[in-house]
């Protein structure tokens, strides 16, 4: 008899606690996923998100040849139906190995491989957007740096998370940046308000979600404070970008980053859930994540992309996990206890935090053995 699959595996999910909690919430709205477990896979043995998930798995690094096959093995052994990657290089690696997951009847939430490649390659995306009338910063060829108008923005041709990106205010700074990294591309520098639009393209190729938000505080390329807004000009450009990519074959979640000042331009597109897509999910009353999961199990979802709550704000905060020799000693804020029968959580205030001490170690070990981690020792 064929085993029923309903669980969800979030890859490279080490710090994304909010994604784990909100994914778990929306599973309760979907009959075929009610009672599903949400797991985390990461190259680190202990992760913050792993403490809030129903189980965690240590896997090889993304670049390791064994990485996709190890995920397949976990999916097979733990009844995983849906695989959700959260970072660009993971999306690119897994979409290129999609056939492995299809053969295992696992739905990979991600774009076709050619869309992942298009969005990851900054030069290709800029040329593609210009041909379709989508406003993007003008690319400056290396041979034209001496005659360029400064400042310019330099970034890796195939990069993510603002790693390696910098402002070059003079030609000397641009040439020095070239010496330090040979893979840089240069573009006109746009200044102004930075926006993100979290979107979703359904199985029929229609944009059903397009939530525009201001990125009020950004750290390392990730929004720590954000607010949903109604900005028709920004919405129009984001929606056009999403529709154009849908026409190329994109399906699933997508994030469009835009700067508007003296000029407006699309500065990046990520064909995945954005790190602050939690705000957009809340602004759509869970419709973003719910639609994604429903489509992963074969449904087709519809919706009005303009239908979201305006003025909703997100302020992310830090938490702490204390561990030693891969043994978790404390988690702050504390992990909520979940009643497996009802899915209702106990109030965290009913269990005040305690200082770590000798009396706490045994308590945390018992808790870890019960709920916090799956020791995945099965082999094919």
Secondary structure, 3 states (H helix, E strand, C coil): CCCCCCEEEEECCCCCHHHHHHHHHHHCCCHHHCCCCEEEEECCCCCHHHHHCCEEEECCCCCCCCHHHHHHHHHHHCCEEEEEECCHHHHHHHHCCHHHHHHCCCEEECCCHHHHHHHHCHHHHHHHHHHCCCCECCEECHHHCCCCCCCEEEEECCCCCCCCCEEECCHHHHHHHHHHCCCEEEEECCCEEEEEEEEEECCCCCEEEEEEEEEEEEECCEEEEEEECCCHHHHHHHHHHHHHHHHCCCCEEEEEEEEEECCEEEEEEECCCCCCHHHHHHHCCCHHHHHHHHHHCCCCCCCCCCCCCCCCEEECCCCEEEEECCEEEEEECCCCCECCCCCCECCHHHCCCCCCCHHHHHHHHHHHHHHHCCCCCCCC
